[in-house]
Amino acid sequence: MPEITNIRTKPAQTVAYVLLPVLIGLAVIGYLFWKEFDPRIFTTVSFSAKTTFFVAIAVLFMLGRDVGLIWRYRKISGNQLSWWQAIRVNILCEFTSAVTPSAVGGSSLIVLFLNREGINAGRSTALMFASLFLDELFFVISIPLILVSVSIPDLFGESTVLSKSIMNLFFLVYGLIVLWTLVLYIGLFKRPEWIRDFLNAIFRHGILKRWSKQISELGDNLVTSSHAIGKKPFLFWFSAFGATSFAWISRYLVVNALLLAFSPVAGKQLIAFGRQFILWIIMTISPTPGGSGFSEYMFSQYYADFFPIAGMALVIAFIWRIITYYLYLAVGVCVVPGWLKKR
């Protein structure tokens, strides 16, 4: 079976990959605080028993997301991955998502991670397509439900140039996601041969020709694995999609828990949940690592109406990013160097 080329990362590079997104995020938060600082923030924020409880719930929701993804990796691999291997793959994917631009994400490296856990490159590629398909399918199905449940003004905010631009961008990106989901569906269930032929055509020319034999073998394995996965029963896909939905919903509920902890506006939870879809779709085009800076800014704008003091949203944005982002950087920097050294 063809193997994927080794990747060597120096310790200094690993530290740089971690520090860059952290510095970008902190710089944006610091700048926004400097512009919108209000001393009343310190009188508003208090860690009562209720606040501590809902912050703990937010952390549990984030762990729930990991449980869903780990369950999915085990499921789509046919339990070939052990629980610990599935946990490791999840950590590696989340770390690479945190240190690469959102448009790249960790999903593009699932092939490498699965291959190093003992799954051949062709099957790893098929499993990557399956993971991507399930993620995109969740958005394709969920967003129309959100649009039916929550009004456009509540989702996108007051009618301003910014809100209209975000709305137009959102629907454009959603349209691209629908098309991408269709491509994944065709490649996974209907015509995996098209992907094989496309790869073979690319690797027949120039400097890429030296890998043509390996790519040809990978393509054949991809077709075989895709046909095998595509023939899985409905219950298999229903279970895998359930794990995917559980993971994404758990992630989005982190914000709801934080708003219950800090916001006096408790009756707008569906709106808060729906806005997470908007925020996440917009974040996918962010050029910064893990959406650093952009995420904090958009959160402070989208959830400002949940707080009486504008700067309060920045405090919650920072806590939100600690739970959903910085923790993965911390865990990843502990796991990745050892993984790279061994594999």
Summary of the structure (lengths in Angstrom):
residues: 343
radius of gyration: 21.3
end to end distance: 16.5
largest distance: 66.4
contacts: 1088
relative contact order: 0.17
helix: 80%
strand: 1%
